[in-house]
Amino acid sequence: MGRNSIITSSRNAVSLFGLAFALASCGGGGGSSSSINRAPQFSSASKVSVAENSTGSFYSAEASDPEGSTVVISIAGGADGPKFSLDGSGALTFVKSPNFDQPTDANHDNIYEVTLSAVDPKGASSTLALQVTVTNEHEGVATSLVANGFGPDAVITARTDKSGLLIASQDGSVSQIDPATDSISAVGNVFQTGETGRILAISHFNKMGVVMIDLDNVGVILRTIPLSDSLATYSSDKLIAGANTENARGALYIGGDGYLYAALGDPNGDNAQNSSSGLGKLFRVQIDPYCGASVGTYCFSAGAIGDGLHAPAGGGGYQQQSFLLDRGTDQQEEVDFYNQAASPLDFGWPYREGTYDRTANPPAAINGPSLTYGYGDDFYSGEGMTGAAYYTGAIASLNDKILMTDQSGKIFDFPASFLSDGTLHSAQEMENRTADFAPDSGTMGNPEAIVLDKSGRIFVLDDQGQLFGTS
């Protein structure tokens, strides 16, 4: 074996040295001479970057011995040592291909730490603390600014019958966007003369726009919005909760059975289990344009089918059933999957927050979550859900996944199959796709909502009233 040659041992392997000692005898006086054995030295870098999803070797470990002896290089530890493998040539690889959106390093920052050791035949050794940084690839997600000026806390929905978006600003103005051209047209204003309040959500159902409004001194109502192609030309209201001071969150979404659902929260927890209050309830909504006594009339109804909601943030349909996002307080965010025909249908608030027991003696039957995540700054944590969409489309890395936006600025995804597999999934089973959705120019604020248009484009509305779209 030549001078400064390298032998490496793989992770968890045991290296056996065949030590060859050259014995030198000295003439006269029987004396002997010896030299100090110096430790091998690494010549390879202490930092390296590798793109996510990479396979194969990305780093070559190199070390030499000052005395020219054979050196054995091995993985000696490090916080993320078990994530790597080292072959006989010094080539370092990940045991499992790295995923920037789902890091498995000790502190979830996509910087993996592994310690390499170099040992000579006499046992002298040195170590190298190697940092491996995994870099992001957008994986088919290209995002750009479509429009702005909708103001803080605007709400958005996709049309259910054809390509198109509806956006309602907090001043009541409603705009319609054509995703084919990104052109914007005014629809009207949801507030009537003298009204003030908060617009909680907007949806589209049976060719009508529908908004949820917390009207000052009135309560929470559902109000229809006639559009240019609606079969009726008038607006109608349904009161679902009386006047209150709770500042509840609300959500509107199409469930897996094709009905429109209205979810209204109960921040204080005093009414979610109270059947006489609309706070904390889930409503099934029907708009029937063919039930009226004459052409151009319609029937509009909303009935409570579930309770125990804290702060709904969105939902949708999957496999003929439905999913619902419910924000927590300081413990857990939760994604619930439910059968619309179930009775009772109780989501647990205020007794439960995700899997966390808040108070004793909960209802006997609670519809538990399919996935939860906590609060904080960790890669897999957030500050409060704001929206969700079930994506099926051309972007392979997102296909058949639930996309979720969070008040912290993050965008998560997880396989839609998590909803129905009967397993409680943890935060570290999600992907954090925030970096993938970074726009090609400008800056996206904290996302307020995410929707999927009939054209297949994903749209994200942020807290600054900016609308971004994928292409």
ZIWOMO-V528641 format. One record per run of one state. SS is the DSSP state (h for helix, s for strand, l for the rest). FROM is the first residue (numbers start at 1). TO is the last residue. If there is no record, write none. Layout:
ss=SS from=FROM to=TO
ss=SS from=FROM to=TO
This chain:
ss=l from=1 to=5
ss=s from=6 to=9
ss=l from=10 to=40
ss=s from=41 to=42
ss=l from=43 to=46
ss=s from=47 to=51
ss=l from=52 to=58
ss=s from=59 to=60
ss=l from=61 to=62
ss=s from=63 to=64
ss=l from=65 to=70
ss=s from=71 to=77
ss=l from=78 to=80
ss=h from=81 to=83
ss=s from=84 to=86
ss=l from=87 to=90
ss=s from=91 to=94
ss=l from=95 to=99
ss=h from=100 to=102
ss=l from=103 to=110
ss=s from=111 to=120
ss=l from=121 to=124
ss=s from=125 to=135
ss=l from=136 to=142
ss=s from=143 to=147
ss=l from=148 to=154
ss=s from=155 to=158
ss=l from=159 to=164
ss=s from=165 to=168
ss=l from=169 to=172
ss=s from=173 to=178
ss=l from=179 to=182
ss=s from=183 to=189
ss=l from=190 to=196
ss=s from=197 to=205
ss=l from=206 to=207
ss=s from=208 to=215
ss=l from=216 to=218
ss=s from=219 to=226
ss=l from=227 to=236
ss=s from=237 to=242
ss=l from=243 to=249
ss=s from=250 to=254
ss=l from=255 to=259
ss=s from=260 to=264
ss=l from=265 to=281
ss=s from=282 to=288
ss=l from=289 to=298
ss=s from=299 to=307
ss=l from=308 to=311
ss=s from=312 to=318
ss=l from=319 to=320
ss=s from=321 to=326
ss=l from=327 to=331
ss=s from=332 to=338
ss=l from=339 to=345
ss=s from=346 to=346
ss=l from=347 to=351
ss=s from=352 to=353
ss=l from=354 to=355
ss=s from=356 to=357
ss=l from=358 to=368
ss=s from=369 to=375
ss=l from=376 to=381
ss=s from=382 to=382
ss=l from=383 to=384
ss=s from=385 to=391
ss=l from=392 to=400
ss=s from=401 to=406
ss=l from=407 to=410
ss=s from=411 to=415
ss=h from=416 to=419
ss=l from=420 to=424
ss=s from=425 to=425
ss=l from=426 to=426
ss=h from=427 to=429
ss=l from=430 to=430
ss=s from=431 to=432
ss=l from=433 to=434
ss=h from=435 to=437
ss=l from=438 to=446
ss=s from=447 to=452
ss=l from=453 to=457
ss=s from=458 to=462
ss=l from=463 to=466
ss=s from=467 to=470
ss=l from=471 to=471
